[in-house]
């Protein structure tokens, strides 16, 4: 533990809001990759696109922004899959590939490809020492959470995706784990806030504790001690 840092009961220290030090350790359960930002074609790393922190909060320490090419790549993948699916349906019905001779077929394929891929939508997630922020260009909406003031933590399935929902006293944010894991440093910052919030009494269920790999975390002991005192 750094000199002068108060005892945190076995938890990783909370980073300074301005300097971001000490940076949290790697959090468990990360499913993203560790490629360098400049090697990731789906990521826009131009400094001119770096998100500003929420009002009154410390500097941005980590961020991810969709590359414009990523949306086009999603659309192309969706289009290819739908064309292949339509071809299979056409062949199974014994009409060869004549299904593609009808313009409504292409209209449906293009429309579904667009709606499912959102090619012109840009997501941006950023985090500081004690906050996380998400913006979506299509909705022109930005929201943020105070990571060390979380009041409720939930995990749930939506279709085939596993979601992590976080709430502070004012706002909520729901994203898939794949979205939370777009950048390891963002996940490390978010997870440290989760751990400290659990220790401080945030509402979390046993199943969420398991999913987030908190079963043997000191946060649960500190949480129990807190409840005993009250």
C-alpha positions as CSV (number, residue, x, y, z in Angstrom):
1,X,0.0,0.0,0.0
2,X,1.4,3.4,-1.0
3,X,2.8,5.6,1.9
4,X,0.1,7.7,3.3
5,X,-2.7,5.7,1.8
6,X,-5.4,4.9,4.4
7,X,-6.2,1.2,5.2
8,X,-8.8,0.0,2.8
9,X,-9.5,-3.3,4.6
10,X,-7.8,-5.4,2.0
11,X,-9.5,-3.7,-1.0
12,X,-7.4,-2.2,-3.8
13,X,-7.0,1.5,-3.0
14,X,-9.3,4.1,-4.5
15,X,-7.3,6.1,-7.1
16,X,-6.9,9.9,-6.7
17,X,-9.6,11.7,-8.7
18,X,-7.1,14.0,-10.4
19,X,-4.0,11.9,-10.9
20,X,-5.7,8.5,-11.2
21,X,-3.0,6.9,-9.0
22,X,-2.7,4.3,-7.9
23,X,-4.4,2.7,-10.9
24,X,-6.6,-0.3,-9.9
25,X,-5.2,-3.8,-10.5
26,X,-6.6,-6.0,-13.3
27,X,-10.1,-7.0,-12.6
28,X,-11.3,-10.6,-12.9
29,X,-13.6,-11.8,-15.6
30,X,-12.3,-9.7,-18.5
31,X,-13.3,-11.2,-21.8
32,X,-11.9,-8.5,-24.2
33,X,-8.6,-8.5,-25.9
34,X,-5.4,-6.7,-25.0
35,X,-4.3,-5.6,-28.4
36,X,-2.7,-2.2,-28.6
37,X,-5.3,0.6,-29.5
38,X,-3.4,1.4,-32.7
39,X,-3.8,-2.2,-33.8
40,X,-7.6,-2.3,-33.3
41,X,-9.3,-1.3,-36.6
42,X,-12.7,-1.0,-34.8
43,X,-11.4,1.7,-32.5
44,X,-11.1,5.5,-33.2
45,X,-8.0,6.6,-31.3
46,X,-7.7,10.2,-32.6
47,X,-7.1,12.5,-29.6
48,X,-9.5,15.0,-31.1
49,X,-12.2,12.4,-30.3
50,X,-11.2,11.9,-26.7
51,X,-14.3,12.4,-24.5
52,X,-14.5,15.2,-22.0
53,X,-15.2,14.2,-18.4
54,X,-18.6,14.8,-16.8
55,X,-19.0,18.3,-15.3
56,X,-17.0,18.7,-12.1
57,X,-15.3,15.3,-12.4
58,X,-11.6,14.4,-12.8
59,X,-9.8,13.8,-16.1
60,X,-10.5,11.0,-18.6
61,X,-8.1,8.1,-17.9
62,X,-9.3,5.5,-20.4
63,X,-11.8,5.6,-23.3
64,X,-13.1,3.7,-26.3
65,X,-14.8,5.1,-29.4
66,X,-16.2,3.2,-32.3
67,X,-14.4,3.6,-35.5
68,X,-16.6,4.8,-38.4
69,X,-15.4,1.7,-40.3
70,X,-16.7,-0.5,-37.5
71,X,-20.3,0.4,-38.4
72,X,-19.8,-0.3,-42.0
73,X,-18.2,-3.6,-41.1
74,X,-21.2,-4.6,-39.0
75,X,-23.5,-3.7,-41.8
76,X,-21.5,-5.7,-44.3
77,X,-21.5,-8.7,-42.0
78,X,-25.2,-8.5,-41.4
79,X,-25.9,-8.1,-45.1
80,X,-23.8,-11.2,-46.0
81,X,-25.5,-13.3,-43.3
82,X,-29.0,-12.3,-44.5
83,X,-28.1,-13.0,-48.2
84,X,-26.8,-16.4,-47.2
85,X,-29.9,-17.1,-45.2
86,X,-32.2,-16.0,-48.0
87,X,-30.3,-18.2,-50.4
88,X,-30.7,-21.3,-48.2
89,X,-34.5,-20.6,-47.8
90,X,-34.8,-20.2,-51.6
91,X,-32.9,-23.4,-52.4
92,X,-34.8,-25.4,-49.8
93,X,-38.1,-24.3,-51.3
94,X,-37.0,-25.7,-54.7
95,X,-36.9,-22.4,-56.6
96,X,-33.2,-22.1,-56.9
97,X,-32.1,-18.5,-56.3
98,X,-35.1,-16.9,-57.9
99,X,-36.0,-15.3,-54.6
100,X,-33.4,-12.7,-55.4
101,X,-35.2,-11.7,-58.6
102,X,-37.9,-10.0,-56.5
103,X,-37.1,-6.4,-55.4
104,X,-38.9,-6.8,-52.0
105,X,-36.4,-9.4,-51.0
106,X,-33.6,-6.9,-51.4
107,X,-35.6,-4.3,-49.6
108,X,-36.1,-6.5,-46.6
109,X,-32.4,-7.6,-46.6
110,X,-31.1,-4.1,-46.7
111,X,-33.6,-2.8,-44.1
112,X,-32.9,-5.5,-41.6
113,X,-29.1,-5.2,-42.2
114,X,-29.3,-1.5,-41.4
115,X,-31.6,-1.8,-38.4
116,X,-29.6,-4.7,-36.8
117,X,-26.1,-3.1,-37.3
118,X,-26.7,0.6,-36.8
119,X,-23.8,1.4,-39.2
120,X,-23.9,5.2,-38.5
121,X,-24.2,4.9,-34.8
122,X,-21.1,5.7,-32.7
123,X,-20.7,4.5,-29.1
124,X,-18.2,6.1,-26.8
125,X,-17.4,4.8,-23.3
126,X,-14.9,6.6,-21.0
127,X,-13.8,6.4,-17.4
128,X,-12.0,8.4,-14.9
129,X,-10.8,7.6,-11.4
130,X,-14.3,7.6,-9.9
131,X,-16.7,7.9,-12.9
132,X,-17.8,6.1,-16.1
133,X,-19.6,7.7,-19.0
134,X,-21.4,6.4,-22.0
135,X,-22.6,8.3,-25.1
136,X,-24.4,7.1,-28.2
137,X,-24.4,9.4,-31.2
138,X,-27.7,8.1,-32.7
139,X,-29.6,9.1,-29.6
140,X,-27.4,12.1,-28.9
141,X,-27.4,11.0,-25.3
142,X,-24.7,11.0,-22.7
143,X,-25.0,9.6,-19.2
144,X,-22.5,8.9,-16.4
145,X,-22.2,7.2,-13.0
146,X,-20.2,7.9,-9.9
147,X,-18.4,4.6,-9.5
148,X,-17.8,4.8,-5.7
149,X,-21.4,5.8,-5.0
150,X,-23.2,2.8,-6.6
151,X,-26.4,1.9,-4.9
152,X,-27.5,-1.1,-6.9
153,X,-25.7,-3.7,-9.0
154,X,-27.5,-6.3,-11.2
155,X,-26.6,-8.9,-13.8
156,X,-29.2,-10.4,-16.2
157,X,-29.5,-12.2,-19.5
158,X,-31.2,-10.5,-22.5
159,X,-31.4,-13.0,-25.3
160,X,-27.9,-14.5,-25.6
161,X,-26.2,-11.5,-24.0
162,X,-25.2,-11.1,-20.3
163,X,-25.9,-7.6,-19.0
164,X,-24.4,-5.6,-16.1
165,X,-26.7,-2.9,-14.8
166,X,-25.2,-0.2,-12.5
167,X,-27.0,2.5,-10.6
168,X,-25.9,5.4,-8.4
169,X,-28.3,7.6,-6.5
170,X,-29.3,9.6,-9.6
171,X,-28.8,7.5,-12.7
172,X,-28.6,4.0,-14.1
173,X,-26.6,2.4,-16.9
174,X,-27.2,-1.0,-18.6
175,X,-24.7,-2.5,-21.0
176,X,-23.6,-6.0,-22.0
177,X,-20.5,-7.4,-20.5
178,X,-19.0,-7.3,-24.0
179,X,-19.5,-3.6,-24.1
180,X,-18.1,-3.1,-20.6
181,X,-15.1,-5.1,-21.6
182,X,-14.1,-3.1,-24.7
183,X,-11.1,-1.8,-22.9
184,X,-9.3,-3.5,-20.0
185,X,-8.4,-0.2,-18.3
186,X,-12.1,0.9,-18.3
187,X,-13.1,-2.5,-16.8
188,X,-10.4,-2.2,-14.1
189,X,-11.7,1.3,-13.1
190,X,-15.4,0.2,-13.1
191,X,-14.7,-3.0,-11.2
192,X,-12.8,-1.2,-8.5
193,X,-15.8,1.1,-8.0
194,X,-18.1,-1.9,-7.8
195,X,-15.9,-3.6,-5.2
196,X,-15.8,-0.5,-3.0
197,X,-19.5,0.1,-3.5
198,X,-20.3,-3.4,-2.4
199,X,-18.2,-2.9,0.7
200,X,-20.2,0.2,1.4
201,X,-23.5,-1.6,1.2
202,X,-24.7,-1.4,-2.4
203,X,-27.7,-3.6,-3.2
204,X,-26.4,-6.8,-4.8
205,X,-27.8,-10.3,-5.0
206,X,-26.0,-13.6,-4.4
207,X,-26.2,-14.5,-8.1
208,X,-24.6,-11.1,-9.0
209,X,-21.8,-11.7,-6.6
210,X,-21.1,-15.0,-8.3
211,X,-21.2,-13.6,-11.8
212,X,-18.9,-10.8,-10.8
213,X,-16.5,-13.1,-9.1
214,X,-16.8,-11.4,-5.7
215,X,-17.3,-14.5,-3.7
216,X,-13.9,-14.4,-2.0
217,X,-13.5,-10.6,-2.2
218,X,-12.8,-8.7,1.0
219,X,-15.7,-6.4,0.1
220,X,-18.1,-9.0,1.4
221,X,-16.4,-9.2,4.8
222,X,-16.4,-5.4,5.0
223,X,-20.0,-5.3,4.0
224,X,-20.9,-7.8,6.7
225,X,-19.0,-5.8,9.3
226,X,-20.8,-2.6,8.2
227,X,-24.2,-4.3,8.7
228,X,-23.3,-5.6,12.1
229,X,-22.5,-2.1,13.3
230,X,-25.8,-0.8,12.1
